[in-house]
Amino acid sequence: MISALTIIIKNNECILTQEF
């Protein structure tokens, strides 16, 4: 479960980084 949450957080950070 922790791994899945970590992946989701990492993906969100990547999306935010690309947007900004």
C-alpha distance matrix in Angstrom:
0.0 3.8 5.4 5.2 6.3 8.6 10.0 10.8 12.4 14.3 15.5 16.7 18.5 20.1 21.4 22.8 24.4 26.0 27.2 28.7
3.8 0.0 3.8 5.5 5.1 6.1 8.6 9.9 10.5 12.1 14.2 15.3 16.4 18.3 20.0 21.0 22.3 24.3 25.7 26.8
5.4 3.8 0.0 3.8 5.5 5.0 6.2 8.7 9.8 10.4 12.2 14.2 15.2 16.4 18.4 19.9 20.8 22.5 24.3 25.6
5.2 5.5 3.8 0.0 3.8 5.4 5.2 6.3 8.7 9.9 10.6 12.4 14.3 15.4 16.6 18.5 19.9 21.2 22.7 24.4
6.3 5.1 5.5 3.8 0.0 3.8 5.4 5.1 6.2 8.6 9.8 10.5 12.3 14.2 15.3 16.5 18.2 20.0 21.1 22.5
8.6 6.1 5.0 5.4 3.8 0.0 3.8 5.4 5.1 6.1 8.5 9.8 10.5 12.3 14.2 15.3 16.3 18.3 19.9 20.9
10.0 8.6 6.2 5.2 5.4 3.8 0.0 3.8 5.4 5.0 6.1 8.6 9.8 10.5 12.3 14.2 15.1 16.5 18.3 19.9
10.8 9.9 8.7 6.3 5.1 5.4 3.8 0.0 3.8 5.5 5.1 6.2 8.6 9.9 10.6 12.3 14.1 15.4 16.5 18.3
12.4 10.5 9.8 8.7 6.2 5.1 5.4 3.8 0.0 3.8 5.4 5.1 6.2 8.7 9.9 10.5 12.2 14.3 15.3 16.4
14.3 12.1 10.4 9.9 8.6 6.1 5.0 5.5 3.8 0.0 3.8 5.4 5.1 6.2 8.7 9.9 10.4 12.3 14.2 15.3
15.5 14.2 12.2 10.6 9.8 8.5 6.1 5.1 5.4 3.8 0.0 3.8 5.4 5.1 6.2 8.6 9.8 10.6 12.3 14.2
16.7 15.3 14.2 12.4 10.5 9.8 8.6 6.2 5.1 5.4 3.8 0.0 3.8 5.4 5.1 6.2 8.5 9.9 10.5 12.2
18.5 16.4 15.2 14.3 12.3 10.5 9.8 8.6 6.2 5.1 5.4 3.8 0.0 3.8 5.4 5.1 6.0 8.6 9.8 10.4
20.1 18.3 16.4 15.4 14.2 12.3 10.5 9.9 8.7 6.2 5.1 5.4 3.8 0.0 3.8 5.5 5.0 6.2 8.6 9.9
21.4 20.0 18.4 16.6 15.3 14.2 12.3 10.6 9.9 8.7 6.2 5.1 5.4 3.8 0.0 3.8 5.4 5.2 6.1 8.6
22.8 21.0 19.9 18.5 16.5 15.3 14.2 12.3 10.5 9.9 8.6 6.2 5.1 5.5 3.8 0.0 3.8 5.4 5.0 6.1
24.4 22.3 20.8 19.9 18.2 16.3 15.1 14.1 12.2 10.4 9.8 8.5 6.0 5.0 5.4 3.8 0.0 3.8 5.5 5.2
26.0 24.3 22.5 21.2 20.0 18.3 16.5 15.4 14.3 12.3 10.6 9.9 8.6 6.2 5.2 5.4 3.8 0.0 3.8 5.5
27.2 25.7 24.3 22.7 21.1 19.9 18.3 16.5 15.3 14.2 12.3 10.5 9.8 8.6 6.1 5.0 5.5 3.8 0.0 3.8
28.7 26.8 25.6 24.4 22.5 20.9 19.9 18.3 16.4 15.3 14.2 12.2 10.4 9.9 8.6 6.1 5.2 5.5 3.8 0.0
